[in-house]
Structure formats: C-alpha cells, structure tokens
Amino acid sequence: MPREWNAVRYDAQPLPHLGWGRRTIARLDPPGDATVLDAGCGTGRDVELLLSRLSTGRVVAVDGSRQMLDRLRERLAADLDRVDVVLADLSHPLPVADPVDAVLSVAAFHWVLDHDALFTNLAAVLRSGGRLATDCGGAGNIARVAAAVDATIGPQPSPWNFAGVEATRRRLDAAGFTDLDVRLSSDPARFSSRAELCEYLHSVVLGGQLDRLPADQHAAFVDEVAGRLPEPVVDYVRLEIAATRR
C-alpha cells in the first residue's frame, strides 16, 4: 500500500524536486491540447507547471496519499476544472477510463516496489504513440543515507526500489514501450545546516523508516542518521526515463 504523507510539512521543504520536475516536463514537451497523467503527483507542483504549458489540455493527477491530494486541491483550486484527481496505487491497475496522451512522473517510482506492474499499469492507460517521461531515484541513490540508516537501526527491509538502467529497459520493453532512453545521473542536494538537513530527512526521505518507529523516537532517529553523514548532503542519483508506447 502507498504510504500516507504529511503534505504540508513536505511542501515546506527546499525541494530539489522542483528542478527535476522542470527538466522532466521539458523532456516530455507535451502539445498544448494533450491529456497528461502525472503518476505520483504529490502536492501538485508539477501539475501546476503542466497546466501553464497546456493551453487547452488536461491533467490526470494520480497519487496514493489522501493528504497529498488534499494539498493539490488547495494549490490548484482555481484550475480544478482542468484536473482529474485520482486516489490510486501505482502498483495496481489504474482507474482511468480514457487513454491519456502522455505520462509524467517525478520522484515517485522508487516508492513502488514492483516496477513490472508499474510499467504495465501505465502502458494500459497510455495511447499508442503516447510519450512517457519520468524521474526517480535510481541505482546508487542516497547510498550514504541508507548506510547511515543501517548503522543506526540495523538492516531493515528497504521501502525503496532504486532500479538500474538495464533492468528498467527490460521492464519497459516487456510492458510495451519503445524508443527507450534510460540513464542515471548524480544530482546531490546540499543543505545549509544540520537542522535543515534533519527536517528534510524527516519530511521527505525517511518516511518509510519512521512509519515503523514510535513517534517519540522519530526526532532522535533522524538526528542520529544525519550525524552519521559526512556532510549535510543527500547523495541523490536520478533514474531518468523517456519512452514511447508502442
């Protein structure tokens, strides 16, 4: 099941996701009349950017978190006539009736453990010839953070799926995609202080671990993880995908 998020706290962070969203939308480059599905839309930052580019198009905003979608509705209150808001789990078939022209996703796929099902579900709602452009954590992503987590509480089942290039290409091909462009890029995020890093780790990165801990242990856990990092940096590695539905 998708995890629930504190969307207001998440939205207040100095998110590198903003840059990832801009460049992913630029790679997608949808025509102005397109219907675009944002898979893992979160609080709607990228939906807002999409709407500014779509003169007559629409966005299907899909997320598994009710709080994220509530925040999206607040952000886009003036534009909800152009947005279909859908609560759904990306690892299950999507309740989208009509095929969409394009699929966008930013910083979401690494929270889906079954990427075979993920790409199959997206292909099922994307028209033939439709474009897919996505960004997520890939192989090697937040390796230092993960090591600090293991050193703090011992090895645990990972809440993430940081996939590599070749495995992703195979899954996309099997799901019905072609014209595959799949790559990894290092994109570390630096924070101005340990306090800023701790708040970011708590709100954005370590939710899967915090869900397993009592609330009164959250702050100490995050502080210890941050203290084990050599500098206030989250060592992001992005898996970037562009593909076309056969």
Backbone bond lengths (Angstrom), bond angles and torsions (degrees), N, CA, C in turn:
res aa  C-N    CA-C-N  psi(-1)  N-CA   C-N-CA  omega(-1)  CA-C   N-CA-C  phi
1 M - - - 1.470 - - 1.534 110.32 -
2 P 1.350 116.73 143.33 1.470 118.67 175.17 1.524 110.09 -62.26
3 R 1.335 116.51 149.80 1.456 119.86 177.80 1.520 109.81 -83.91
4 E 1.335 114.99 156.20 1.458 120.50 174.28 1.527 108.32 -89.75
5 W 1.329 116.57 149.83 1.463 122.19 -175.93 1.520 110.46 -123.45
6 N 1.326 115.33 152.49 1.457 120.99 165.79 1.523 106.13 -85.01
7 A 1.333 116.43 92.96 1.460 120.92 -168.94 1.523 112.62 -68.10
8 V 1.317 118.20 -36.14 1.464 120.53 -179.57 1.525 109.93 -67.05
9 R 1.327 117.27 -43.53 1.461 120.55 178.46 1.527 110.48 -65.47
10 Y 1.312 116.88 -41.98 1.460 121.95 177.63 1.521 110.73 -59.00
11 D 1.323 116.46 -46.07 1.456 121.85 -174.83 1.524 112.48 -68.29
12 A 1.322 117.85 -18.01 1.458 121.22 -177.79 1.527 112.90 -85.04
13 Q 1.331 117.70 -4.25 1.456 121.36 -174.93 1.535 112.03 -80.90
14 P 1.355 117.27 154.52 1.469 121.74 174.90 1.532 109.36 -78.35
15 L 1.308 116.40 78.08 1.454 121.78 -164.55 1.530 113.27 -80.70
16 P 1.340 117.74 126.29 1.465 119.78 169.44 1.517 111.78 -66.74
17 H 1.325 116.70 -13.82 1.460 122.80 179.05 1.539 111.81 -56.58
18 L 1.331 116.89 -26.47 1.462 119.76 -179.10 1.522 110.60 -61.94
19 G 1.335 116.31 -45.44 1.460 120.55 177.28 1.512 112.00 -67.00
20 W 1.332 116.68 -39.79 1.471 119.86 178.32 1.530 109.48 -61.65
21 G 1.324 117.07 -40.60 1.455 120.07 -179.34 1.519 111.97 -64.46
22 R 1.320 116.66 -44.94 1.466 119.81 -178.99 1.523 111.04 -60.62
23 R 1.312 117.15 -45.67 1.467 117.44 -176.23 1.530 111.78 -74.50
24 T 1.327 118.30 -28.12 1.466 119.97 176.94 1.522 110.31 -71.16
25 I 1.321 117.59 -41.09 1.461 120.65 176.09 1.525 110.40 -63.87
26 A 1.329 117.20 -38.48 1.467 119.99 178.05 1.525 110.85 -62.86
27 R 1.345 117.52 -37.86 1.467 119.87 178.22 1.528 110.67 -69.95
28 L 1.317 117.43 -35.65 1.456 120.34 178.54 1.528 110.91 -68.97
29 D 1.337 116.11 -45.19 1.468 123.42 176.41 1.532 111.83 47.21
30 P 1.332 117.54 60.07 1.470 119.67 -175.81 1.525 111.58 -72.55
31 P 1.327 117.42 146.56 1.475 119.19 173.03 1.520 110.46 -65.15
32 G 1.329 115.98 160.23 1.461 120.84 -172.16 1.503 114.92 -64.96
33 D 1.337 117.58 -20.91 1.464 119.94 -178.54 1.522 112.81 -102.42
34 A 1.330 117.77 12.99 1.465 121.47 -175.10 1.523 111.89 -74.30
35 T 1.338 114.68 152.99 1.464 122.13 164.95 1.523 106.83 -102.28
36 V 1.331 116.45 117.88 1.465 122.61 -174.20 1.517 109.49 -114.68
37 L 1.307 116.77 130.16 1.460 122.08 174.83 1.523 108.73 -94.13
38 D 1.320 116.69 122.97 1.467 122.22 175.02 1.524 107.07 -98.25
39 A 1.339 115.74 106.90 1.465 122.55 -174.67 1.528 109.95 -89.62
40 G 1.333 116.19 107.74 1.456 120.90 -173.20 1.511 109.50 84.72
41 C 1.335 116.06 53.58 1.468 122.16 -169.48 1.518 113.79 -72.92
42 G 1.336 118.21 -16.21 1.456 120.56 179.45 1.509 112.59 58.58
43 T 1.331 116.71 -133.74 1.465 121.46 -174.79 1.519 113.39 -86.23
44 G 1.339 117.62 3.32 1.453 120.31 171.19 1.513 116.21 95.54
45 R 1.328 118.24 11.88 1.469 119.17 179.13 1.531 111.08 -59.88
46 D 1.338 116.59 -46.22 1.458 119.32 -178.14 1.518 111.93 -75.08
47 V 1.321 117.44 -29.66 1.462 120.26 173.69 1.531 109.54 -61.14
48 E 1.323 116.21 -41.70 1.465 120.98 178.65 1.527 110.71 -60.81
49 L 1.333 117.00 -43.96 1.464 120.80 177.51 1.525 111.22 -64.35
50 L 1.317 116.35 -42.11 1.467 120.01 178.71 1.521 110.87 -59.79
51 L 1.323 117.03 -46.54 1.452 120.23 -177.49 1.524 111.55 -61.16
52 S 1.331 116.66 -31.69 1.467 119.39 179.07 1.518 111.74 -69.50
53 R 1.348 116.86 -20.23 1.468 121.32 179.65 1.523 112.67 -97.60
54 L 1.313 116.92 -19.60 1.461 121.39 -175.68 1.528 109.03 -96.38
55 S 1.316 116.49 105.41 1.469 119.40 -175.96 1.517 111.71 -66.81
56 T 1.329 117.06 -42.29 1.469 121.12 179.92 1.521 112.12 -128.78
57 G 1.340 117.14 4.05 1.452 121.19 -176.08 1.512 113.43 -81.28
58 R 1.336 114.89 -179.27 1.455 122.90 -177.24 1.521 109.59 -132.31
59 V 1.326 115.74 164.34 1.455 122.25 174.73 1.519 109.09 -125.61
60 V 1.315 115.78 133.29 1.458 122.34 169.56 1.526 106.24 -99.71
61 A 1.321 117.23 108.94 1.459 123.37 -173.16 1.531 109.33 -98.60
62 V 1.334 116.23 111.14 1.466 121.93 -174.23 1.523 110.10 -114.33
63 D 1.318 116.41 130.12 1.462 120.68 174.59 1.521 108.83 -154.09
64 G 1.339 115.87 157.74 1.452 121.21 179.49 1.509 114.23 -95.96
65 S 1.336 117.40 -0.04 1.459 121.94 -177.65 1.525 110.52 -109.10
66 R 1.324 116.74 121.63 1.461 120.54 178.02 1.525 111.31 -63.38
67 Q 1.337 116.89 -39.55 1.460 119.62 -179.41 1.524 111.30 -64.40
68 M 1.330 117.11 -40.38 1.462 119.91 177.36 1.526 110.37 -60.76
69 L 1.318 117.15 -44.64 1.458 120.17 -178.37 1.528 111.48 -69.22
70 D 1.322 117.87 -33.44 1.466 120.30 175.21 1.533 110.06 -62.50
71 R 1.321 115.86 -42.63 1.468 120.33 178.50 1.530 110.52 -65.75
72 L 1.329 117.14 -39.27 1.467 120.87 176.72 1.527 110.33 -59.16
73 R 1.326 116.92 -44.94 1.470 119.95 -179.25 1.529 110.87 -61.77
74 E 1.331 117.51 -36.43 1.467 120.42 176.83 1.523 110.39 -65.88
75 R 1.320 116.63 -46.62 1.462 121.46 -177.49 1.524 111.58 -62.40
76 L 1.326 117.31 -39.41 1.464 122.35 -171.15 1.530 112.02 -109.30
77 A 1.316 116.74 27.77 1.466 120.49 -174.88 1.523 112.18 -54.31
78 A 1.324 117.33 -34.66 1.461 120.62 -176.89 1.525 112.77 -80.75
79 D 1.334 117.39 -10.53 1.465 120.82 -174.06 1.519 113.50 -123.11
80 L 1.332 117.78 14.43 1.458 119.56 -174.39 1.528 113.49 -68.05
81 D 1.327 116.99 -13.73 1.458 118.84 175.23 1.528 111.53 -70.06
82 R 1.340 117.34 -12.94 1.464 122.02 178.53 1.525 112.38 -110.63
83 V 1.342 116.44 10.65 1.464 120.83 -176.62 1.518 109.54 -130.01
84 D 1.333 116.86 127.63 1.456 122.38 169.34 1.524 107.98 -97.79
85 V 1.313 118.28 116.08 1.457 123.33 -176.56 1.527 108.73 -95.83
86 V 1.337 116.05 122.46 1.466 120.79 -172.64 1.531 109.27 -127.92
87 L 1.321 116.62 121.17 1.461 122.15 172.43 1.521 108.16 -86.64
88 A 1.327 117.99 114.64 1.465 120.58 -175.85 1.518 110.45 -159.96
89 D 1.329 114.48 156.48 1.457 124.54 177.46 1.526 107.57 -96.47
90 L 1.342 117.14 120.76 1.460 120.82 -177.05 1.522 113.06 -65.51
91 S 1.318 117.91 -15.85 1.462 120.25 178.92 1.532 111.99 -84.57
92 H 1.346 117.08 -1.89 1.460 122.84 177.64 1.527 109.24 -118.92
93 P 1.339 118.28 158.14 1.467 119.96 175.82 1.524 111.03 -52.46
94 L 1.330 115.97 137.87 1.461 120.82 -171.89 1.528 111.14 -88.24
95 P 1.334 117.33 137.32 1.467 121.45 179.81 1.523 111.20 -81.15
96 V 1.331 115.65 63.10 1.464 122.59 179.85 1.525 107.25 -118.33
97 A 1.331 117.34 115.87 1.463 120.91 -169.69 1.520 113.07 -73.89
98 D 1.338 117.56 -44.44 1.458 121.03 -174.17 1.528 110.66 -106.08
99 P 1.333 118.09 142.69 1.475 120.41 179.09 1.533 111.04 -60.11
100 V 1.330 115.98 142.72 1.462 121.31 177.24 1.524 109.44 -98.52
101 D 1.343 115.74 163.41 1.455 121.49 -177.47 1.527 112.77 -86.94
102 A 1.319 116.72 -23.33 1.464 120.29 -176.36 1.524 108.95 -158.17
103 V 1.341 114.69 157.18 1.468 121.32 176.41 1.525 108.50 -127.76
104 L 1.320 115.09 130.39 1.454 124.06 175.34 1.520 108.85 -117.74
105 S 1.325 117.00 146.35 1.462 119.49 170.12 1.519 109.08 -154.79
106 V 1.337 115.89 136.76 1.461 121.80 -178.80 1.527 108.99 -131.88
107 A 1.338 115.71 120.64 1.470 122.39 172.50 1.522 112.88 58.70
108 A 1.335 116.68 40.32 1.470 119.59 -178.16 1.515 113.52 -127.38
109 F 1.324 119.04 -38.83 1.461 120.64 -168.33 1.521 113.47 -62.82
110 H 1.327 118.72 -26.76 1.465 119.36 -178.93 1.530 112.14 -70.11
111 W 1.341 117.48 -12.08 1.461 120.61 174.23 1.526 112.03 -86.49
112 V 1.339 117.47 -5.16 1.464 122.53 178.33 1.526 108.00 -101.37
113 L 1.315 117.74 116.45 1.463 120.41 -173.14 1.525 112.49 -75.93
114 D 1.323 118.28 -29.72 1.466 122.15 -176.97 1.528 109.42 -103.28
115 H 1.335 116.65 93.48 1.460 119.87 -178.04 1.527 112.41 -76.92
116 D 1.321 118.52 -23.31 1.462 119.68 173.63 1.529 109.92 -61.41
117 A 1.319 116.44 -48.78 1.463 120.85 177.84 1.520 111.07 -64.97
118 L 1.318 116.90 -40.39 1.468 121.41 -179.41 1.522 111.46 -55.89
119 F 1.332 117.65 -53.80 1.464 120.06 -176.49 1.531 111.62 -69.16
120 T 1.319 117.21 -34.16 1.464 120.35 175.66 1.523 110.71 -62.53
121 N 1.329 116.93 -42.26 1.463 120.96 -179.24 1.528 111.85 -67.64
122 L 1.321 117.08 -37.27 1.461 119.74 178.30 1.528 110.82 -70.46
123 A 1.342 116.57 -41.59 1.464 119.86 178.76 1.519 111.10 -60.72
124 A 1.324 117.02 -33.24 1.464 120.95 -176.74 1.524 112.79 -66.83
125 V 1.330 118.14 -23.27 1.468 120.35 -178.30 1.529 112.34 -109.64
126 L 1.336 117.90 1.76 1.464 122.85 -178.83 1.526 109.15 -103.32
127 R 1.311 116.73 128.33 1.467 119.94 -178.48 1.528 110.76 -66.30
128 S 1.321 115.98 157.31 1.458 121.40 174.78 1.528 109.29 -59.18
129 G 1.324 116.35 130.82 1.459 121.31 -176.52 1.508 113.87 88.25
130 G 1.338 117.43 -7.43 1.458 120.94 179.20 1.521 111.54 -72.45
131 R 1.329 115.72 153.15 1.462 121.51 -174.65 1.528 111.80 -101.66
132 L 1.327 114.44 146.66 1.461 124.05 174.50 1.521 108.14 -120.25
133 A 1.333 117.59 128.97 1.465 121.84 174.01 1.519 108.07 -138.96
134 T 1.334 116.24 122.85 1.462 119.69 -173.19 1.519 111.52 -143.02
135 D 1.320 113.74 162.11 1.462 124.05 174.58 1.525 107.32 -138.78
136 C 1.340 115.60 139.16 1.468 119.64 172.59 1.522 108.04 -160.91
137 G 1.321 116.17 176.04 1.452 119.81 174.15 1.520 110.74 -68.07
138 G 1.344 116.64 133.84 1.453 121.03 -179.59 1.514 111.96 -118.26
139 A 1.315 116.40 -172.76 1.464 122.16 -176.79 1.531 110.57 -52.15
140 G 1.323 116.46 127.48 1.459 121.86 -178.06 1.514 113.94 91.38
141 N 1.329 117.77 -5.06 1.464 120.73 -178.70 1.524 111.42 -62.00
142 I 1.309 115.98 138.39 1.474 126.56 179.53 1.536 112.08 40.99
143 A 1.331 116.54 42.56 1.464 120.11 -177.97 1.527 111.32 -61.17
144 R 1.332 117.37 -40.02 1.465 120.16 179.63 1.524 111.35 -68.18
145 V 1.310 116.32 -38.84 1.470 119.49 177.79 1.525 109.96 -64.45
146 A 1.336 116.66 -44.83 1.469 119.92 179.76 1.520 111.48 -61.96
147 A 1.336 117.19 -39.40 1.465 120.75 177.64 1.527 110.57 -65.02
148 A 1.334 116.95 -38.35 1.464 120.60 178.23 1.528 110.81 -66.62
149 V 1.339 117.33 -36.79 1.460 120.87 175.95 1.523 110.46 -62.72
150 D 1.335 116.71 -47.25 1.469 120.55 -179.77 1.517 111.11 -61.99
151 A 1.340 116.30 -38.50 1.468 119.73 179.87 1.525 111.61 -69.05
152 T 1.315 117.08 -24.05 1.465 121.48 -177.48 1.527 112.19 -86.07
153 I 1.338 117.32 -45.98 1.468 119.96 -174.69 1.528 113.20 -123.20
154 G 1.328 117.42 5.47 1.452 120.35 -178.19 1.521 110.81 84.04
155 P 1.340 117.31 161.07 1.471 120.77 -179.34 1.527 111.33 -58.25
156 Q 1.318 115.38 133.68 1.464 123.05 -180.00 1.527 108.52 -131.37
157 P 1.339 118.09 159.54 1.472 119.20 171.57 1.525 110.06 -57.26
158 S 1.311 116.75 132.02 1.460 120.27 -175.88 1.526 110.60 -75.50
159 P 1.349 117.46 136.94 1.467 119.97 173.70 1.521 112.39 -83.28
160 W 1.350 116.81 0.65 1.463 121.30 -173.07 1.524 111.52 -118.60
161 N 1.327 114.54 156.33 1.458 122.30 169.81 1.522 107.56 -125.34
162 F 1.322 115.99 98.00 1.460 121.47 179.50 1.529 108.18 -96.99
163 A 1.304 115.30 93.27 1.464 121.78 -171.45 1.525 111.56 -83.26
164 G 1.336 115.15 157.02 1.453 122.28 176.58 1.517 111.91 -96.33
165 V 1.329 115.53 176.50 1.460 121.59 -174.32 1.528 111.80 -67.61
166 E 1.326 117.58 -52.18 1.461 119.42 -173.19 1.518 112.20 -66.77
167 A 1.327 117.45 -41.77 1.466 119.80 177.57 1.521 110.79 -62.28
168 T 1.325 116.54 -38.56 1.460 120.27 179.27 1.521 111.40 -67.55
169 R 1.320 117.06 -41.03 1.467 119.83 177.52 1.532 110.97 -60.89
170 R 1.337 116.55 -41.61 1.470 119.79 179.13 1.523 111.06 -63.69
171 R 1.314 116.96 -42.10 1.463 120.41 -179.26 1.529 111.21 -66.86
172 L 1.316 117.18 -41.78 1.460 120.31 178.39 1.523 111.18 -62.47
173 D 1.315 116.38 -45.10 1.463 120.31 179.18 1.530 110.77 -60.62
174 A 1.314 116.64 -45.12 1.467 120.57 -179.44 1.527 111.79 -64.53
175 A 1.327 117.33 -29.79 1.469 121.00 -178.32 1.527 112.68 -83.26
176 G 1.354 116.76 -9.42 1.455 118.78 176.89 1.514 115.21 109.08
177 F 1.328 117.23 23.81 1.465 120.99 178.80 1.526 110.93 -106.96
178 T 1.348 115.15 151.63 1.459 121.66 177.62 1.532 108.47 -137.21
179 D 1.329 117.15 -175.37 1.476 122.25 -177.34 1.527 110.03 51.52
180 L 1.316 115.66 51.11 1.462 120.89 -170.66 1.527 111.63 -79.80
181 D 1.315 115.91 128.72 1.462 123.18 170.90 1.526 106.16 -126.94
182 V 1.331 116.16 104.22 1.468 121.66 -175.81 1.519 107.52 -127.02
183 R 1.319 117.40 126.43 1.468 120.52 -175.99 1.520 110.94 -148.75
184 L 1.328 115.53 157.35 1.458 123.26 174.44 1.526 109.11 -109.75
185 S 1.330 116.57 141.09 1.461 120.31 176.34 1.524 109.80 -142.88
186 S 1.327 115.37 136.36 1.466 120.88 177.06 1.526 109.42 -77.63
187 D 1.335 116.79 133.71 1.465 120.68 -177.78 1.533 109.62 -150.27
188 P 1.342 117.63 67.74 1.464 120.25 -176.23 1.527 112.37 -64.23
189 A 1.327 115.49 147.64 1.464 122.63 177.69 1.526 108.48 -111.18
190 R 1.331 116.55 121.91 1.468 121.85 -178.05 1.527 109.62 -103.27
191 F 1.328 116.05 140.34 1.456 121.90 -178.46 1.525 109.62 -115.83
192 S 1.330 115.01 152.60 1.468 119.93 -171.62 1.516 113.18 -77.05
193 S 1.330 118.13 -18.63 1.458 121.08 -177.47 1.517 109.80 -156.25
194 R 1.317 115.63 164.51 1.461 119.82 175.64 1.523 110.82 -64.71
195 A 1.333 116.92 -35.78 1.466 119.74 179.15 1.526 110.76 -63.14
196 E 1.333 117.31 -42.91 1.460 120.58 178.45 1.521 110.64 -65.08
197 L 1.328 116.57 -40.77 1.464 120.83 177.05 1.521 110.68 -60.90
198 C 1.333 117.33 -45.51 1.473 120.68 -178.85 1.521 111.23 -60.43
199 E 1.327 116.96 -44.72 1.458 119.86 179.87 1.526 110.58 -62.52
200 Y 1.320 117.44 -39.65 1.460 121.57 179.26 1.530 110.57 -66.97
201 L 1.326 117.26 -46.68 1.460 120.00 178.29 1.525 110.75 -58.35
202 H 1.318 116.10 -42.85 1.460 120.74 -178.28 1.518 111.10 -64.68
203 S 1.317 117.17 -43.39 1.465 121.59 -171.01 1.513 114.18 -85.92
204 V 1.355 117.24 -26.11 1.460 120.51 -168.91 1.523 113.53 -121.07
205 V 1.335 117.26 -41.84 1.466 119.90 -166.40 1.520 113.57 -98.09
206 L 1.326 117.88 -44.63 1.463 121.53 -165.20 1.530 113.91 -100.00
207 G 1.324 117.10 19.11 1.463 119.04 -177.81 1.509 113.96 -58.66
208 G 1.344 117.50 -37.48 1.457 120.52 -179.70 1.510 112.66 -62.29
209 Q 1.344 117.06 -36.01 1.468 121.01 176.89 1.533 111.01 -77.43
210 L 1.328 116.75 -40.82 1.462 119.98 -177.97 1.526 111.50 -64.52
211 D 1.320 117.06 -30.76 1.470 119.98 177.75 1.524 111.83 -60.82
212 R 1.337 117.38 -23.70 1.464 121.79 -177.39 1.523 112.84 -93.75
213 L 1.340 117.53 -5.52 1.461 121.46 -175.89 1.526 110.78 -111.66
214 P 1.340 117.85 149.18 1.470 120.07 172.92 1.526 110.13 -60.25
215 A 1.324 116.49 147.15 1.462 121.31 -176.03 1.515 112.65 -57.82
216 D 1.340 117.43 -33.47 1.462 119.25 -177.30 1.531 112.59 -73.51
217 Q 1.339 117.88 -5.86 1.467 121.26 177.04 1.530 112.67 -103.05
218 H 1.324 117.71 -4.50 1.467 120.88 -173.05 1.523 112.48 -61.80
219 A 1.325 116.71 -51.15 1.466 120.11 -174.49 1.523 111.24 -62.48
220 A 1.332 117.50 -43.83 1.462 120.72 -179.17 1.525 111.41 -65.58
221 F 1.333 116.46 -39.60 1.461 120.40 178.29 1.524 110.91 -62.04
222 V 1.327 117.05 -49.39 1.465 120.90 -178.76 1.518 110.32 -62.04
223 D 1.325 117.37 -42.38 1.465 120.67 -179.43 1.527 111.20 -63.42
224 E 1.325 117.19 -38.53 1.467 119.24 179.17 1.527 111.15 -69.24
225 V 1.323 117.24 -40.63 1.467 119.73 176.66 1.526 109.95 -60.23
226 A 1.328 116.83 -47.38 1.469 120.23 179.50 1.520 111.50 -60.22
227 G 1.330 116.73 -38.93 1.459 120.47 -179.49 1.517 114.06 -67.62
228 R 1.318 116.81 -20.55 1.466 120.56 178.84 1.533 112.60 -85.95
229 L 1.322 117.43 -9.74 1.455 120.12 178.01 1.526 110.05 -81.33
230 P 1.338 118.35 142.32 1.465 120.35 -176.34 1.518 113.77 -69.35
231 E 1.336 117.69 -21.17 1.456 122.86 178.78 1.533 107.76 -158.06
232 P 1.342 117.84 164.01 1.472 119.61 -177.85 1.529 111.97 -76.39
233 V 1.320 114.50 68.45 1.460 121.93 -175.90 1.525 108.68 -135.25
234 V 1.333 116.45 135.63 1.462 121.93 169.10 1.523 106.68 -100.06
235 D 1.323 115.80 118.04 1.466 121.59 -169.98 1.538 111.07 -85.13
236 Y 1.320 114.57 76.09 1.460 120.64 -177.62 1.524 111.97 -73.72
237 V 1.331 115.02 139.77 1.462 123.40 166.95 1.520 106.21 -127.26
238 R 1.329 116.14 121.09 1.455 120.41 -174.49 1.536 110.76 -96.17
239 L 1.322 116.19 136.75 1.453 123.49 169.39 1.526 107.00 -99.59
240 E 1.319 115.88 112.72 1.466 121.59 -176.34 1.525 109.02 -108.93
241 I 1.328 115.83 132.60 1.455 122.44 -174.94 1.527 109.95 -127.51
242 A 1.318 115.75 135.78 1.460 122.12 165.39 1.518 106.56 -134.37
243 A 1.330 116.70 135.32 1.465 120.76 -176.26 1.522 109.22 -159.34
244 T 1.334 115.33 166.50 1.461 122.36 179.12 1.522 109.08 -124.79
245 R 1.323 116.32 138.27 1.467 121.09 176.64 1.528 109.64 -74.34
246 R 1.324 116.06 127.96 1.469 119.56 178.48 1.536 111.20 -61.14
